[in-house]
Every structure is written in structure tokens, then in C-alpha cells.
Amino acid sequence: MHQSIKLGRIAGIPVGINWSVLVIFWLLMWGLAASLLPADYPGYSRADYWIAAAVASIIFFASLLAHELGHSILAKRNGVGVSEITLWLFGGVSELEKEALTPGADFRIAAAGPMISILLGAVFVLMGFIFKLLSVPELIAGTTSWLGWINFLLAGFNLVPAAPLDGGRILRAALWRHNGNRTKATITAARAGRAFGYILIGLGILEFAFGDLSGLWPAFLGWFLLVAARSEESAALLRGALTGYKVKDLMSVNPTVVPASITVDEFTNTYLLSHRFSSYPVADATGQLTGLVTLDRIRHVPRHQHAYVTLGELANPINKVPLAHPQESLPDLLERMAGHRDGRALVIDHTGRLLGIISPSDISRAVQIASLRGNAPVQH
């Protein structure tokens, strides 16, 4: 999920928001100030309602961030890196660099978020109760209680056993522990997610058919879950098909390395016509790898800049390019490549010497080979 606004780092994890959060923030604040709070707590000024709604909305999104931090911090403690946390239209996303290595770690990472939401729910409900006992203005006490119940609702929804929700991850962990097969467990959880998505879509359409425009929201949410669940199922099937393959089995060896100092014009005149590759490792004058450039990156350079923009300026820096070793499991590498714009990985040996490259065409070939072999294990 793309970050439109970067907020900084928490516990070393980059945190940001997508522009869609602004839309949901406004809708939530408007709904609280114009409808919910005046109906439940009459007698206050319009400004009071808007101030309470604004504060509640900010705290609610802070609660979403805490939920995602629960996932991310547990992931790091269980040896799983976290690329970033992004708040967006449907809540938050913690982008993990790889899957958990054990069912136990998978369960702990998945359960951490809902547990944080339940804890926050209990704290806010208790605070609301104490505020009432202390005769704090009803609007403040009621808004605090609302924050508690909305966190309980957030936890409850996320615990539905349907991927990609947290409950789906918990289901996957349980099935994985039971049958020892992560791929089958993931497929089952994803199919549960698809079923839940269809249910939400059906309920939303039914509400809309009876004249309730709010039915569009569960329908839209169901559509998102359906798409995400299908994506997870496809990824699991791909992982299953490539189980047993190592990077060295499918990598394209001896890729053409281009100098970082040459311009786009020099590249197109010297390399493009004589090589049929779509990506090129980039090296400095000493031969040190500095990045990876693709034809897609070059294509986005305006024609009038070709004479002076260099490949080094265009290349994805080497510290942002997935690096693999030849003996690494191909499915494990695909997990680490997920989310990288270029969709490539460079293969190096223990000394850092470039051996090959893994590209989308290599992955496609691997799938075709796996299909022809009937997923038979590779002999090494």
C-alpha cells in the first residue's frame, strides 16, 4: 500500500498514511459530529460536537496504528522484518518482509493486533465509566466509551477466521500446526476469506436494494476482501508449485552489467539494440554493483533528458534490490521480492560476486516447468 504522507518511524518501522485515510477521517468525523453525538448527547453546541468528533477520530486512527504496531513489533521479535506500516481506507497494513517460519510465530504475529485493540477497548470503556462517576461532562464520557466499543468492534471484525483478516492468519496458523503444510493452510484460510467477502457483498447489495445507501460500504469492503483473498490463494498455489526449487535452478546467468556513468542515449545506442534484456545490473567505475535499472524506469525519462540522465541516477539503489544466494529456496525469495517495484532479484555468491538475475520471465518459466513435472521434487 503506497504511503502518500510519511509520518516518521516508530520502533524503527517507517509509518505513513495513504491519501484515502483523509476521506475516511472526514466521513468519520462528520458522522460523529452531525449525527451520532448530537443524537446520544443532546444539549451541546455545534462546536462542542465537532471538537469531540475531531479528537475521537484522531484517537481512533491512533488506535489503528497501535493495532498495526502490535503485529509489527511481534513480527520483529519473531525474526520477521517489517518494511513499513501504512494506514489507509480499510484500516492499516503492516508490510512484512517474509512469512513467519513457524505456526507459533504466525499465530503470535496475527493475534497481537486484535489483542491490542481489545486492551484499548477495555481501557476506554473503563475511562468512560470513571468519567461518569466523576460527573465529567456527558459528551466527553460518552465519546470516550464510544472509542472503547469501536476498538472492540475492530478486534471482533479482524478476528473473523477469513484471510486476509487477522482471524484468517490465526486459522492458517492452527491448520499449519495441525497438518504441517503451510501452503494448504494458507489456501484454506484464503478460501474462507473469499466466502466471507461474498457474504459481505451480498449483505451490502441487499441493504442497498432496500434503500439503505450505507450498504455500499460492506459491499465495497467485501469486494476488497475477495480480491485480497484471491491474491493470497494464488500466491500460495505458486509457492506450492515452486517448492523444492532453488534460485540457481531458474536464474538467468551472467547478466549484462552496464556502467552507472553512461547516459540513457549512450545506453540505447550501445546496449539496447544488441541485448534483449529488460533489466540490467548497474556498476560503478570500480565494478562495484550500485543498483538495477529496468527498461520500464528508462521509459519514464522524458526524451529531452536522455542526453544527460545517467543510468546510475535511474537505477534502483542496490540496498533496495532483493539479493539472493544460489542455494536459497525460490519460494522464500519470491516472498522477499513481493512489493518491490522492479520485480527482480540479483543473485550473488558469498563474496558478493554477481552470478545471475531472477526476473518475471524466469518465474513464469519455473511455473511452466513445475506444471510439466507435475510438481515433482527437483533432484539436487
C-alpha positions in Angstrom: 0.0 0.0 0.0 1.6 3.3 -1.2 2.3 5.9 1.5 1.2 9.3 0.4 2.3 11.0 3.7 5.3 9.7 5.7 4.9 10.2 9.5 8.3 9.1 10.6 9.4 5.9 12.4 8.2 4.1 15.5 10.3 1.3 16.9 12.4 1.6 13.8 9.5 1.0 11.5 8.6 3.6 8.8 5.0 4.8 9.4 2.8 6.7 6.9 -0.7 7.2 5.6 -2.4 6.8 2.3 -4.5 9.7 0.9 -7.6 7.6 1.4 -7.3 8.0 5.2 -8.2 11.6 4.8 -11.5 10.7 3.2 -12.4 8.2 5.9 -11.2 10.6 8.6 -13.6 13.3 7.3 -16.5 10.9 6.9 -16.0 9.5 10.5 -15.7 13.0 12.0 -18.7 14.2 10.1 -20.8 11.2 11.1 -19.9 11.7 14.8 -20.4 15.5 14.8 -23.5 15.7 12.7 -25.4 12.6 13.7 -24.2 10.2 16.4 -23.1 12.5 19.2 -26.0 15.0 18.9 -28.5 12.1 19.0 -26.9 10.4 22.0 -25.8 13.5 24.0 -28.1 16.5 23.2 -27.8 20.0 24.5 -24.2 20.8 23.5 -23.1 23.4 21.0 -22.2 22.6 17.4 -18.6 23.5 18.1 -18.5 21.0 21.1 -19.7 18.2 18.9 -17.1 18.9 16.2 -14.2 19.2 18.7 -15.3 15.9 20.3 -15.6 14.3 16.9 -12.2 15.5 15.8 -10.4 14.3 18.9 -12.2 10.9 18.8 -11.3 10.5 15.1 -7.6 11.2 15.8 -7.6 8.8 18.7 -9.4 6.2 16.7 -6.7 6.3 13.9 -4.0 6.2 16.6 -5.7 3.0 17.9 -5.5 1.6 14.3 -1.8 2.4 14.3 -1.3 0.7 17.7 -3.1 -2.3 16.3 -0.6 -2.5 13.4 2.3 -1.8 15.7 1.3 -4.9 17.7 1.6 -7.0 14.6 4.9 -5.4 13.5 6.7 -5.5 16.9 5.8 -9.1 17.4 6.9 -9.8 13.8 10.3 -8.3 14.5 10.6 -10.3 17.8 9.9 -13.5 15.8 12.6 -12.8 13.2 10.3 -11.3 10.5 11.4 -7.9 9.2 8.8 -5.1 8.6 9.1 -2.8 5.6 6.5 -0.2 6.7 3.2 0.4 8.3 0.6 2.3 6.2 -2.9 3.5 7.4 -5.4 3.5 4.5 -9.0 3.2 3.5 -9.7 -0.1 5.3 -7.6 0.5 8.4 -3.9 -0.4 8.4 -1.3 -2.6 6.7 1.9 -4.0 8.2 4.1 -5.0 5.2 6.2 -7.9 6.4 9.3 -8.8 4.5 8.6 -12.6 4.7 6.3 -15.1 6.2 6.7 -16.4 9.7 8.9 -19.5 10.0 6.7 -21.5 12.4 3.0 -21.8 13.2 3.6 -20.4 16.6 5.2 -17.3 15.3 2.4 -16.9 12.7 -0.2 -17.1 15.5 1.6 -14.6 17.7 2.0 -12.1 15.0 -1.6 -12.4 13.9 -3.1 -12.3 17.4 -1.1 -9.3 18.6 -3.2 -6.7 16.7 -6.6 -7.8 18.0 -5.2 -8.2 21.5 -4.0 -4.5 21.4 -7.5 -3.4 20.2 -9.2 -5.4 22.9 -6.9 -3.9 25.5 -7.5 -0.4 24.2 -11.3 -1.1 24.2 -11.2 -2.1 27.8 -9.2 1.0 28.8 -11.5 3.4 27.0 -14.7 1.8 28.3 -13.3 1.9 31.9 -12.3 5.5 31.4 -15.8 6.3 30.2 -17.3 4.7 33.3 -14.9 6.5 35.6 -15.7 9.8 33.9 -19.4 9.2 34.5 -18.8 8.5 38.2 -16.8 11.8 38.4 -19.5 13.7 36.7 -17.3 14.6 33.8 -19.5 16.2 31.0 -21.6 13.5 29.4 -20.2 14.3 25.9 -16.7 13.6 27.0 -17.6 10.4 28.9 -19.8 9.1 26.1 -17.2 9.8 23.4 -14.6 8.0 25.5 -16.9 5.0 25.8 -17.5 5.1 22.0 -13.8 4.8 21.5 -13.8 1.7 23.7 -16.6 0.0 21.8 -15.3 0.9 18.4 -12.0 -0.8 19.4 -13.9 -3.9 20.5 -15.7 -3.9 17.1 -12.4 -3.5 15.3 -11.0 -6.5 17.2 -14.1 -8.6 16.6 -14.2 -7.9 12.9 -10.5 -8.7 12.5 -10.9 -12.0 14.4 -13.3 -13.4 11.7 -11.5 -16.5 10.5 -11.1 -15.4 6.9 -7.8 -14.2 5.2 -6.5 -11.6 4.9 -8.1 -10.7 8.3 -6.1 -11.5 11.4 -8.6 -14.3 12.2 -7.6 -15.8 8.8 -4.0 -15.7 9.8 -4.9 -17.4 13.1 -6.8 -20.0 11.3 -3.8 -20.6 9.0 -1.5 -21.0 12.0 -3.8 -23.5 13.6 -4.2 -25.6 10.3 -0.5 -25.3 9.7 0.3 -26.7 13.1 -2.3 -29.4 12.7 -1.3 -30.7 9.2 2.2 -29.4 8.9 1.5 -27.9 5.5 1.6 -24.1 5.3 0.6 -24.0 1.7 -2.6 -26.0 2.2 -3.4 -24.0 5.4 -3.0 -20.7 3.5 -5.3 -21.8 0.7 -8.0 -22.9 3.2 -7.8 -19.5 5.0 -7.9 -17.7 1.7 -10.9 -19.6 0.5 -12.6 -18.7 3.8 -11.8 -15.1 3.1 -13.4 -15.4 -0.3 -16.6 -16.8 1.2 -16.7 -14.0 3.8 -16.2 -11.5 1.0 -19.1 -12.9 -0.9 -21.3 -12.7 2.2 -20.4 -9.1 2.8 -21.1 -8.2 -0.8 -24.4 -10.0 -0.7 -25.4 -8.2 2.6 -24.4 -4.9 1.1 -26.4 -5.4 -2.1 -29.4 -6.5 0.0 -29.2 -3.3 2.1 -28.9 -1.1 -0.9 -31.8 -2.8 -2.6 -34.0 -1.8 0.4 -32.9 1.8 0.0 -30.1 1.9 2.5 -27.1 3.6 0.8 -24.8 2.6 3.6 -25.0 -0.9 2.2 -22.4 0.2 -0.4 -19.8 0.1 2.4 -20.0 -3.6 3.3 -20.2 -4.4 -0.4 -17.0 -2.4 -1.1 -15.3 -4.0 1.9 -16.4 -7.5 0.8 -15.0 -6.8 -2.7 -11.6 -5.8 -1.2 -11.5 -8.9 0.9 -12.5 -11.1 -2.1 -9.6 -9.6 -4.2 -7.1 -9.9 -1.4 -8.1 -13.5 -0.6 -7.8 -14.5 -4.2 -4.4 -12.9 -4.4 -3.3 -14.9 -1.3 -4.6 -18.1 -2.7 -2.8 -17.5 -6.0 0.5 -16.8 -4.1 0.1 -19.9 -2.0 -0.5 -22.0 -5.1 2.6 -20.5 -6.7 4.6 -21.2 -3.6 3.4 -24.8 -3.6 4.2 -25.2 -7.3 7.8 -24.0 -6.8 8.5 -25.9 -3.6 11.8 -27.7 -3.9 13.3 -25.3 -6.5 16.3 -23.2 -5.6 17.3 -19.9 -7.0 20.2 -21.5 -9.0 17.7 -23.7 -10.9 16.0 -20.9 -12.6 18.2 -17.8 -12.6 19.4 -16.2 -15.8 23.2 -16.4 -15.5 25.8 -13.8 -16.5 23.5 -10.8 -16.8 24.9 -7.8 -18.8 26.2 -5.2 -16.4 26.1 -1.6 -17.5 28.2 1.4 -16.2 26.4 3.7 -13.9 28.1 6.7 -15.6 26.6 6.3 -19.1 23.6 8.3 -20.2 20.3 7.0 -21.5 21.3 8.0 -25.0 24.6 6.1 -24.7 22.7 3.1 -23.3 20.2 2.9 -26.1 22.9 3.3 -28.8 25.3 0.8 -27.2 23.4 -1.8 -25.3 19.7 -1.7 -26.2 19.9 -2.9 -29.8 22.5 -5.7 -29.1 20.9 -7.1 -26.0 17.4 -8.4 -25.5 17.1 -8.0 -21.8 14.6 -5.9 -19.9 16.8 -5.3 -16.8 20.5 -4.6 -16.2 22.6 -4.6 -13.1 24.5 -1.2 -12.8 28.1 -0.9 -11.6 30.4 2.0 -10.8 33.9 2.5 -12.3 35.5 0.0 -9.8 33.0 -2.7 -10.8 31.0 -2.4 -7.6 27.3 -3.1 -8.0 25.3 0.1 -7.3 21.8 -0.9 -8.4 19.5 -2.3 -11.0 17.9 -0.4 -13.9 14.9 -1.7 -16.0 13.5 -0.6 -19.4 10.4 0.5 -17.5 12.4 3.0 -15.5 14.1 4.3 -18.6 10.8 4.5 -20.5 9.6 7.1 -18.0 12.5 9.5 -18.7 11.4 12.4 -21.0 13.1 12.3 -24.4 14.8 15.6 -23.9 16.6 14.3 -20.8 18.1 11.3 -22.5 21.4 13.1 -23.2 22.3 13.8 -19.6 20.4 11.5 -17.3 22.7 8.6 -16.3 21.7 5.0 -15.5 23.2 5.5 -12.0 20.6 8.2 -11.4 17.8 6.0 -12.7 18.7 2.7 -11.1 17.1 1.3 -8.0 19.8 1.5 -5.3 21.5 -1.8 -4.5 20.3 -1.6 -0.9 16.7 -1.7 -2.2 17.2 -4.5 -4.6 16.4 -8.1 -3.3 19.6 -10.1 -3.2 19.7 -13.8 -3.2 22.1 -16.7 -2.9 22.0 -19.6 -5.4 21.1 -22.2 -2.8 18.2 -20.1 -1.4 14.7 -21.6 -1.8 12.9 -20.0 -4.7 9.6 -19.6 -2.8 11.4 -17.8 0.0 12.9 -15.4 -2.5 9.5 -14.7 -4.0 8.3 -13.7 -0.6 11.1 -11.2 -0.2 10.5 -9.9 -3.7 6.9 -9.2 -3.1 6.1 -5.4 -3.2 9.3 -4.5 -5.0 8.5 -2.3 -8.0 11.0 -3.8 -10.4 10.1 -7.4 -9.7 13.7 -8.6 -10.0 16.4 -10.0 -7.7 20.1 -10.2 -8.2 21.9 -13.5 -7.3 25.3 -13.2 -5.7 27.8 -15.6 -4.1 29.3 -15.3 -0.6 31.9 -12.8 -1.8 29.3 -10.5 -3.3 30.1 -11.5 -6.9 27.2 -11.3 -9.3 26.1 -14.7 -10.6 22.7 -14.1 -12.2 19.3 -12.4 -12.0 15.8 -13.6 -11.3 13.2 -11.9 -13.5 9.4 -12.3 -14.0 10.1 -14.4 -17.1 12.3 -16.8 -15.0 9.5 -17.2 -12.5 7.0 -17.8 -15.3 9.3 -20.4 -16.8 9.6 -22.0 -13.3 5.8 -22.3 -13.1 5.7 -23.9 -16.5 8.4 -26.4 -15.6 6.7 -27.2 -12.3 3.4 -27.8 -14.3 5.1 -30.1 -16.8 6.9 -32.1 -14.0 3.6 -32.4 -12.0 5.3 -30.6 -9.1 7.8 -33.4 -8.8 10.7 -32.6 -6.5 13.8 -31.3 -8.1 16.9 -33.5 -7.8 20.0 -31.7 -6.5 
